[in-house]
């Protein structure tokens, strides 16, 4: 299929999802990289307590807190 035909289908609101290969698609800026961070035990205990209180994992609470701080400083 030529790009112009594809564009016409898209522009007319047709469902083009069957024409796309999503198996290798990625969301920009969303790939992950593993890092190691050492925390003192007292911080881990407090993180775990807060994570349990709101019903998430330790990793989730760390990500949320870091994301909040990064949003704060980038404003």
Secondary structure as GFF3:
##gff-version 3
##sequence-region A 1 75
A	DSSP	alpha_helix	3	11	.	.	.	ID=ss1
A	DSSP	three_ten_helix	17	19	.	.	.	ID=ss2
A	DSSP	alpha_helix	41	54	.	.	.	ID=ss3
A	DSSP	alpha_helix	58	73	.	.	.	ID=ss4
###
